[in-house]
């Protein structure tokens, strides 16, 4: 199957499986799994932070970060389209007793600075205490402009807020902007980095930040059920991805641009945007379900909604993209 539903569908290569099989392991709850320790140190060094902490998922990593930054009754400022607010089950509110203050994202994925400033509550017992600004990079496949990030995080610091980056695809952002990932992470107090998307590991995220913050997050990881034992088997996959798969993200970006150009030539498809490894296209609602079924019959998996997202990744080749374009053309030519 050619699967364009998400870059989370990637499967470990034989070389990655071999690295997992050969991993030296211990008991990570006791803090003595050497492969986990190596991964945490490697990513902390790569991102320019003091320490790292391995998590089974980005959702849990983000939640532990929010809980490390905020206490019960505190508030964090976040985009309405952000994963931490919209797609993570309301965990901050449900499990952390943290109030989200959502702001509508601008078309480029940023949060307007004036709206951030207006959302920060005064110190008054009537209000939740605003403690944190959370951004996402990439968001909707788009890389946040570096000058915007600098201004937003400086605004947060000036107002006494901490900053967190949901960097699930921060390596995509680094490759697309041709900047070291360290530079993209530098303005933030904490960053969650996911390995199970474009980097192709089967599972795993790492939260990086100061040692003091990671110590607090470690307790919340345990409370959230994230204590794992011989998790070096999983960390080995992430290390392999870190060493071998980062540069290959550029090919995913090229394939997305190629796909966008091909789809744009088809009557009935309105390509709205493409950035990094994501293409967003508007398809008439009456065609969504029939087109999805048509493609599935031809070995192509897509989730067609009114604004459909096509995601390229390391398991999708340029020849696969040609197959997809031909199939969509065939559907609309009927």
C-alpha positions as CSV (number, residue, x, y, z in Angstrom):
1,X,0.0,0.0,0.0
2,X,1.0,3.6,-0.7
3,X,0.0,5.3,2.6
4,X,-0.3,9.1,2.6
5,X,-2.5,9.4,5.7
6,X,0.4,10.5,7.9
7,X,4.2,10.1,8.4
8,X,3.3,8.1,11.6
9,X,2.7,5.1,9.4
10,X,6.4,4.5,8.6
11,X,7.8,1.1,9.5
12,X,11.3,0.3,10.8
13,X,13.8,-0.7,8.2
14,X,15.8,-3.9,8.5
15,X,18.8,-1.9,9.6
16,X,16.8,-0.2,12.3
17,X,15.4,-3.6,13.5
18,X,19.0,-4.9,13.7
19,X,20.0,-1.9,15.8
20,X,17.0,-2.6,18.1
21,X,17.9,-6.2,18.4
22,X,21.5,-5.4,19.3
23,X,20.6,-2.8,21.9
24,X,22.2,-2.9,25.3
25,X,19.4,-2.6,27.8
26,X,18.9,-2.1,31.5
27,X,15.9,-1.0,33.6
28,X,15.0,2.6,32.8
29,X,12.8,3.0,35.8
30,X,16.0,2.5,37.9
31,X,17.7,4.9,35.5
32,X,20.3,2.4,34.3
33,X,19.3,1.6,30.7
34,X,22.4,2.6,28.8
35,X,20.8,3.0,25.4
36,X,18.1,5.3,26.8
37,X,20.8,7.3,28.6
38,X,22.7,7.6,25.4
39,X,19.6,8.8,23.5
40,X,18.7,11.4,26.1
41,X,22.2,12.7,26.1
42,X,22.5,12.7,22.3
43,X,19.3,14.7,21.8
44,X,20.1,17.1,24.7
45,X,23.5,17.8,23.0
46,X,21.9,18.1,19.5
47,X,19.3,20.6,20.8
48,X,21.6,22.5,23.1
49,X,19.8,21.6,26.3
50,X,21.1,20.3,29.6
51,X,19.1,17.1,29.8
52,X,16.6,14.8,28.1
53,X,13.9,12.4,29.1
54,X,12.6,9.5,26.9
55,X,8.8,9.1,26.6
56,X,6.7,6.5,24.7
57,X,4.7,9.2,22.9
58,X,4.8,12.9,22.0
59,X,1.4,13.3,23.6
60,X,2.8,12.2,27.0
61,X,6.0,14.2,26.5
62,X,4.0,17.4,25.9
63,X,1.7,16.7,28.8
64,X,4.6,16.1,31.2
65,X,6.2,19.3,30.0
66,X,3.1,21.3,30.6
67,X,2.7,19.8,34.1
68,X,6.4,20.6,34.8
69,X,5.9,24.2,33.9
70,X,2.5,24.8,35.4
71,X,0.8,23.9,38.7
72,X,-2.9,23.2,39.3
73,X,-5.0,26.3,38.4
74,X,-2.3,27.8,36.1
75,X,-2.8,28.6,32.5
76,X,-0.9,28.1,29.3
77,X,-1.3,30.1,26.0
78,X,-1.6,27.9,23.0
79,X,-2.9,28.0,19.4
80,X,-6.4,26.7,18.6
81,X,-4.8,24.5,15.9
82,X,-2.0,23.3,18.1
83,X,-1.7,19.6,18.8
84,X,-1.3,20.1,22.6
85,X,-4.7,21.9,22.6
86,X,-6.8,20.2,19.9
87,X,-5.5,16.7,19.4
88,X,-4.3,15.4,22.8
89,X,-7.6,14.7,24.5
90,X,-7.6,17.8,26.7
91,X,-4.9,16.2,28.8
92,X,-3.6,19.4,30.3
93,X,-7.0,20.2,31.7
94,X,-8.1,16.7,32.5
95,X,-5.0,15.4,34.1
96,X,-2.9,18.5,34.9
97,X,-5.7,20.9,36.0
98,X,-4.1,23.4,33.7
99,X,-6.3,25.9,31.9
100,X,-5.6,26.4,28.2
101,X,-6.0,29.9,26.8
102,X,-6.4,29.2,23.1
103,X,-5.6,31.8,20.5
104,X,-6.6,31.6,16.8
105,X,-3.5,30.7,14.7
106,X,-2.6,33.1,11.9
107,X,-2.4,31.5,8.4
108,X,1.4,30.9,8.8
109,X,0.7,29.0,12.1
110,X,2.0,31.7,14.4
111,X,0.1,33.3,17.3
112,X,-0.2,37.1,16.8
113,X,2.0,38.9,19.3
114,X,-0.7,41.4,20.3
115,X,-3.1,38.5,21.0
116,X,-0.5,36.7,23.2
117,X,0.1,39.9,25.1
118,X,-3.7,40.5,25.6
119,X,-4.2,36.9,26.8
120,X,-1.7,37.2,29.7
121,X,-3.7,37.6,32.9
122,X,-2.9,40.2,35.6
123,X,-1.8,38.9,39.0
124,X,-5.2,38.7,40.6
125,X,-7.0,36.0,42.5
126,X,-9.8,36.2,40.0
127,X,-7.7,34.8,37.2
128,X,-5.8,31.7,36.4
129,X,-2.0,32.4,36.6
130,X,-0.6,32.6,33.1
131,X,2.7,30.6,33.3
132,X,3.6,29.3,29.8
133,X,3.5,30.0,26.1
134,X,3.4,26.8,23.9
135,X,4.2,26.9,20.2
136,X,4.5,24.2,17.6
137,X,7.1,23.8,14.8
138,X,6.3,22.7,12.2
139,X,2.5,23.3,12.3
140,X,0.4,22.2,9.5
141,X,3.7,21.4,7.8
142,X,4.7,25.1,7.9
143,X,7.9,26.2,9.5
144,X,7.4,29.1,12.0
145,X,9.4,32.1,10.9
146,X,12.6,32.5,13.0
147,X,12.1,36.2,13.6
148,X,8.6,35.6,14.8
149,X,9.8,32.9,17.3
150,X,12.4,35.2,18.6
151,X,9.8,38.0,19.2
152,X,7.2,35.6,20.7
153,X,9.6,34.0,23.2
154,X,11.1,37.3,24.1
155,X,7.6,38.6,24.8
156,X,6.9,35.6,27.0
157,X,10.2,36.1,29.0
158,X,9.5,39.8,29.4
159,X,6.1,38.9,31.0
160,X,7.6,36.2,33.2
161,X,6.3,33.2,31.2
162,X,8.2,30.0,30.4
163,X,8.2,28.6,26.8
164,X,7.6,25.1,25.4
165,X,7.9,23.9,21.8
166,X,6.0,21.0,20.5
167,X,8.7,20.0,18.1
168,X,7.2,16.8,16.9
169,X,8.6,17.7,13.4
170,X,11.3,20.1,14.5
171,X,13.8,18.2,12.4
172,X,11.6,18.8,9.3
173,X,11.7,22.5,10.3
174,X,15.5,22.4,10.6
175,X,16.0,20.6,7.3
176,X,13.5,22.9,5.5
177,X,15.1,26.1,6.9
178,X,18.7,24.8,6.5
179,X,19.4,25.6,10.2
180,X,20.8,23.5,13.0
181,X,18.0,22.1,15.1
182,X,19.9,23.6,18.1
183,X,19.1,27.1,16.7
184,X,15.3,26.3,16.4
185,X,15.2,25.0,20.0
186,X,17.4,27.7,21.6
187,X,14.6,30.2,22.3
188,X,12.5,27.6,24.3
189,X,12.8,26.4,27.9
190,X,11.6,22.9,26.8
191,X,11.1,21.0,23.6
192,X,9.4,17.7,22.8
193,X,10.9,15.9,19.8
194,X,9.1,13.0,18.2
195,X,10.9,10.1,16.4
196,X,7.9,8.1,15.2
197,X,6.9,10.5,12.4
198,X,9.3,11.5,9.6
199,X,12.3,10.1,11.3
200,X,10.7,6.6,11.0
201,X,11.1,5.1,14.5
202,X,8.2,2.8,15.6
203,X,7.6,4.8,18.8
204,X,9.3,7.4,21.1
205,X,9.7,11.0,21.9
206,X,12.3,12.9,24.0
207,X,11.7,16.0,26.1
208,X,14.7,18.3,26.5
209,X,15.3,21.2,28.8
210,X,17.1,22.2,31.9
211,X,18.1,19.5,34.4
212,X,15.7,21.0,37.0
213,X,12.8,20.9,34.6
214,X,13.6,17.4,33.4
215,X,13.7,16.2,37.1
216,X,10.2,17.5,37.6
217,X,9.0,16.0,34.3
218,X,10.5,12.7,35.3
219,X,8.1,12.5,38.2
220,X,5.1,13.4,36.1
221,X,6.2,10.8,33.5
222,X,5.9,8.2,36.3
223,X,2.5,9.5,37.4
224,X,1.3,9.5,33.8
225,X,2.2,5.8,33.5
226,X,5.3,6.4,31.4
227,X,7.7,4.3,33.4
228,X,9.3,1.7,31.1
229,X,11.8,-1.0,31.8
230,X,14.1,-2.3,29.0
231,X,13.1,0.6,26.8
232,X,16.6,0.7,25.3
233,X,15.1,-1.5,22.6
234,X,12.9,1.5,21.6
235,X,15.6,4.1,22.2
236,X,17.9,2.2,19.9
237,X,15.5,2.8,17.0
238,X,15.4,6.5,17.9
239,X,19.2,6.7,18.0
240,X,19.4,5.0,14.6
241,X,16.9,7.5,13.2
242,X,18.9,10.4,14.7
243,X,22.1,9.1,13.0
244,X,20.7,8.0,9.7
245,X,17.3,9.6,8.8
246,X,17.5,13.3,9.4
247,X,19.0,14.3,6.1
248,X,16.6,12.1,4.2
249,X,13.7,14.4,5.3
250,X,14.7,16.7,2.4
251,X,13.6,14.0,0.0
252,X,10.2,13.9,1.7
253,X,9.9,17.6,1.3
254,X,10.8,17.4,-2.4
255,X,8.2,14.6,-2.9
256,X,5.6,16.8,-1.3
257,X,6.3,19.7,-3.6
258,X,6.2,17.2,-6.6
259,X,2.9,15.9,-5.4
260,X,1.4,19.3,-5.0
261,X,2.5,20.3,-8.5
262,X,0.9,17.2,-9.9
263,X,-2.4,17.5,-8.0
264,X,-2.6,21.2,-9.0
265,X,-3.0,20.2,-12.6
266,X,-6.1,18.1,-12.0
267,X,-9.5,19.7,-12.4
268,X,-11.5,19.2,-9.2
269,X,-8.5,19.5,-6.9
270,X,-7.6,22.8,-5.3
271,X,-4.2,22.7,-3.7
272,X,-4.3,25.2,-0.9
273,X,-0.8,24.8,0.5
274,X,2.2,22.6,0.7
275,X,5.1,22.9,3.1
276,X,7.8,20.5,4.2
277,X,6.2,17.0,3.9
278,X,2.5,18.0,3.8
279,X,0.1,18.9,1.0
280,X,-3.3,20.3,1.8
281,X,-5.9,20.2,-0.9
282,X,-9.6,21.1,-1.1
283,X,-11.8,18.4,-2.7
284,X,-15.5,18.8,-3.3
285,X,-17.3,17.1,-0.4
286,X,-19.3,14.9,-2.7
287,X,-16.1,13.4,-4.1
288,X,-14.3,12.8,-0.8
289,X,-15.7,9.3,0.2
290,X,-15.8,8.0,-3.5
291,X,-12.3,9.2,-4.2
292,X,-11.0,7.6,-0.9
293,X,-12.6,4.3,-1.9
294,X,-11.3,4.6,-5.5
295,X,-7.8,5.1,-4.3
296,X,-8.0,2.3,-1.7
297,X,-9.0,-0.2,-4.5
298,X,-5.7,0.8,-6.2
299,X,-3.5,0.3,-3.2
300,X,-3.4,3.9,-2.0
301,X,-4.5,5.0,1.5
302,X,-5.8,8.5,2.0
303,X,-8.2,10.0,4.5
304,X,-10.3,12.3,2.4
305,X,-12.0,15.2,4.3
306,X,-13.2,18.5,3.0
307,X,-9.6,19.8,3.3
308,X,-7.5,16.7,2.7
309,X,-4.0,16.3,3.8
310,X,-1.4,14.2,1.9
311,X,1.7,13.4,3.9
312,X,4.9,12.2,2.3
313,X,7.5,10.1,4.3
314,X,10.4,7.8,3.9
315,X,8.2,4.8,2.9
316,X,6.8,6.8,-0.1
317,X,9.0,7.0,-3.2
318,X,8.9,9.4,-6.2
319,X,7.4,6.5,-8.3
320,X,4.7,6.1,-5.6
321,X,3.9,9.8,-6.0
322,X,3.5,9.3,-9.8
323,X,1.1,6.4,-9.1
324,X,-1.0,8.6,-6.8
325,X,-1.2,11.4,-9.3
326,X,-2.2,9.1,-12.1
327,X,-4.9,7.5,-9.9
328,X,-6.4,10.8,-8.9
329,X,-6.4,11.9,-12.6
330,X,-8.2,8.7,-13.5
331,X,-10.8,9.3,-10.9
332,X,-11.7,12.8,-12.1
333,X,-11.4,11.8,-15.7
334,X,-14.3,9.3,-15.4
